[in-house]
Amino acid sequence: MHRNNKKIICAVSLCVLMIISVLSIPAAADIFMFTDRDGVLHFTNVPTSSSYKLFIKEYPRKSNKHHSTDKYDHLITEASKKHDIPFPLLKAIIKAESNFDKMAVSRAGALGLMQIMPNNLKEFKIDDPFDPWENVMGGTRYFKKLLLRFNGKLPLAIAAYNAGPERVNRYNDIPPIKETENYVKRVMKYYYIFKKG
């Protein structure tokens, strides 16, 4: 009888601890970054030392998912002219990537309008991935690089933007990944729509 009471008390205590830990998880979490001596970037939502600095302030998502499709046209035009990428194509990529939500964060951690991965921010010269101008310019620079790498073959450059250039190289074609195949179709559909005006 005494042993059974101990088991019950332990089980109840464990349940209470689990409930407390679940309730203590914040609905929105800030992301902190730390660069170690070797230049390696470390990201966390629970900093363990004062070396971590706030990297991304997460704001609660608004319930309204509609974002203006022409709000960033001036930035897209600037990036288009600077990097010689058609305006409707850039707009199509942004539509497919973030649906014009400058605060978008994917499950994989991609950020902003053109969904830049945190490990690419430095290479693309982006300090604030949620700044529309920086994000669009950095994403356009990257896409231009992919277009040159794949000799102007648009479907391959689009696939590489989604799945990475190494995967496209491996198959010398759009990788047989459903998400990437659908992504290429989606971007091409939006490209056609935006071209037609």
C-alpha positions as CSV (number, residue, x, y, z in Angstrom):
1,M,0.0,0.0,0.0
2,H,2.8,2.4,1.0
3,R,4.7,1.6,-2.3
4,N,1.5,2.3,-4.4
5,N,1.1,5.7,-2.7
6,K,4.7,6.6,-3.6
7,K,4.1,5.6,-7.3
8,I,0.9,7.7,-7.4
9,I,2.7,10.7,-5.8
10,C,5.6,10.4,-8.3
11,A,3.1,10.1,-11.3
12,V,1.1,13.1,-10.1
13,S,4.3,15.1,-9.5
14,L,5.6,14.2,-13.0
15,C,2.3,15.3,-14.6
16,V,2.3,18.6,-12.7
17,L,5.9,19.3,-13.8
18,M,5.1,18.5,-17.5
19,I,2.0,20.8,-17.4
20,I,4.1,23.6,-15.8
21,S,6.9,23.2,-18.4
22,V,4.3,23.3,-21.3
23,L,2.6,26.4,-19.9
24,S,5.9,28.1,-19.5
25,I,6.8,27.9,-23.2
26,P,6.1,31.3,-24.8
27,A,3.8,31.6,-27.8
28,A,6.3,33.8,-29.6
29,A,10.0,33.3,-29.1
30,D,12.9,35.7,-29.8
31,I,16.0,34.3,-31.5
32,F,19.4,35.1,-30.0
33,M,22.7,34.8,-31.8
34,F,26.3,34.2,-30.6
35,T,29.5,34.1,-32.8
36,D,32.2,32.0,-31.2
37,R,36.0,32.5,-31.5
38,D,36.1,30.4,-34.7
39,G,33.4,32.5,-36.3
40,V,30.7,29.9,-36.0
41,L,27.2,31.3,-35.5
42,H,25.0,29.8,-32.8
43,F,21.3,30.5,-32.6
44,T,18.9,29.8,-29.8
45,N,15.6,30.9,-28.3
46,V,16.9,30.3,-24.8
47,P,20.3,32.1,-24.3
48,T,22.6,30.4,-21.8
49,S,25.0,33.3,-21.5
50,S,25.3,37.1,-21.9
51,S,27.3,36.5,-25.0
52,Y,24.1,35.9,-26.9
53,K,22.6,39.0,-28.5
54,L,19.0,39.5,-29.7
55,F,19.0,38.6,-33.4
56,I,15.3,38.3,-34.3
57,K,12.4,39.8,-32.3
58,E,9.4,37.6,-32.9
59,Y,6.1,39.4,-33.1
60,P,2.8,37.6,-32.7
61,R,1.4,36.8,-36.1
62,K,-1.7,38.7,-37.2
63,S,-4.7,36.7,-38.1
64,N,-5.2,38.5,-41.4
65,K,-3.0,36.6,-43.9
66,H,-3.7,39.1,-46.8
67,H,-0.7,41.2,-47.8
68,S,-0.7,43.8,-50.5
69,T,0.8,42.5,-53.8
70,D,2.1,46.0,-54.8
71,K,3.4,47.3,-51.6
72,Y,7.0,46.4,-52.5
73,D,6.9,47.1,-56.2
74,H,9.3,50.1,-55.9
75,L,11.9,47.8,-54.2
76,I,11.4,45.0,-56.7
77,T,11.8,47.5,-59.5
78,E,15.1,48.8,-58.0
79,A,16.4,45.2,-57.5
80,S,15.2,44.2,-61.0
81,K,17.1,47.1,-62.7
82,K,20.2,46.7,-60.5
83,H,20.6,43.0,-61.1
84,D,19.0,42.6,-64.5
85,I,16.3,40.2,-63.4
86,P,12.7,40.7,-64.8
87,F,10.4,42.5,-62.4
88,P,7.6,39.9,-62.8
89,L,10.0,37.1,-62.0
90,L,11.2,38.7,-58.8
91,K,7.7,39.4,-57.7
92,A,6.7,35.8,-58.5
93,I,9.5,34.5,-56.3
94,I,8.4,36.8,-53.4
95,K,4.8,35.8,-53.8
96,A,5.8,32.1,-53.7
97,E,8.2,32.5,-50.8
98,S,6.4,34.8,-48.4
99,N,3.2,36.0,-50.0
100,F,4.5,39.5,-49.5
101,D,4.8,39.1,-45.7
102,K,8.0,40.9,-44.7
103,M,7.9,39.2,-41.2
104,A,7.5,35.6,-42.6
105,V,9.5,32.9,-40.9
106,S,9.4,29.4,-42.3
107,R,9.5,26.1,-40.4
108,A,13.1,25.7,-41.6
109,G,14.0,29.2,-40.3
110,A,14.0,31.1,-43.6
111,L,13.3,34.8,-43.1
112,G,11.5,37.7,-44.7
113,L,10.1,38.5,-48.1
114,M,12.5,36.3,-50.1
115,Q,12.9,33.7,-47.3
116,I,16.7,33.9,-46.7
117,M,18.2,31.3,-44.4
118,P,20.1,32.7,-41.4
119,N,23.4,31.1,-42.5
120,N,23.3,33.1,-45.8
121,L,22.6,36.5,-44.3
122,K,26.3,37.5,-44.2
123,E,27.0,36.3,-47.7
124,F,24.1,38.3,-49.1
125,K,25.0,41.4,-47.1
126,I,21.9,41.4,-45.0
127,D,22.0,42.8,-41.5
128,D,18.2,42.8,-40.9
129,P,16.3,40.1,-42.8
130,F,13.0,41.7,-42.0
131,D,14.0,45.0,-43.7
132,P,12.3,44.7,-47.0
133,W,15.0,46.5,-49.0
134,E,17.8,44.4,-47.6
135,N,15.9,41.2,-48.0
136,V,14.9,41.9,-51.6
137,M,18.4,43.1,-52.6
138,G,20.1,40.1,-51.0
139,G,17.6,37.6,-52.4
140,T,17.9,39.1,-55.9
141,R,21.7,39.0,-55.7
142,Y,21.5,35.3,-54.8
143,F,19.0,34.5,-57.5
144,K,21.2,36.3,-60.1
145,K,24.1,34.1,-59.0
146,L,21.9,31.0,-59.5
147,L,20.8,32.1,-62.9
148,L,24.4,32.6,-64.0
149,R,25.4,29.2,-62.5
150,F,22.7,27.4,-64.5
151,N,23.4,29.2,-67.7
152,G,20.1,31.2,-67.7
153,K,18.0,28.0,-67.4
154,L,15.1,29.5,-65.4
155,P,13.5,26.4,-64.1
156,L,16.9,25.1,-62.8
157,A,17.6,28.5,-61.1
158,I,14.2,28.5,-59.5
159,A,14.6,24.9,-58.3
160,A,18.1,25.8,-56.9
161,Y,16.5,28.8,-55.0
162,N,14.2,26.3,-53.3
163,A,16.3,23.1,-52.9
164,G,19.8,24.4,-53.2
165,P,22.2,24.4,-56.2
166,E,24.0,21.2,-55.1
167,R,20.8,19.1,-55.5
168,V,20.1,20.6,-58.9
169,N,23.7,19.8,-59.9
170,R,23.3,16.2,-58.7
171,Y,20.3,15.6,-61.0
172,N,21.3,18.1,-63.7
173,D,17.5,18.8,-63.6
174,I,14.8,19.9,-61.2
175,P,15.3,17.5,-58.3
176,P,12.5,14.9,-57.9
177,I,11.3,16.5,-54.7
178,K,7.6,17.2,-54.6
179,E,8.0,20.5,-52.8
180,T,10.6,21.7,-55.3
181,E,8.6,20.6,-58.3
182,N,5.5,22.3,-57.0
183,Y,7.6,25.4,-56.1
184,V,8.9,25.7,-59.7
185,K,5.4,25.4,-61.1
186,R,4.0,28.0,-58.6
187,V,6.8,30.5,-59.4
188,M,6.3,30.0,-63.1
189,K,2.5,30.5,-62.7
190,Y,2.9,33.7,-60.8
191,Y,5.6,34.9,-63.3
192,Y,3.1,34.4,-66.1
193,I,0.3,36.2,-64.1
194,F,2.5,39.2,-63.2
195,K,3.9,39.4,-66.8
196,K,0.4,39.7,-68.1
197,G,-0.3,42.5,-65.5
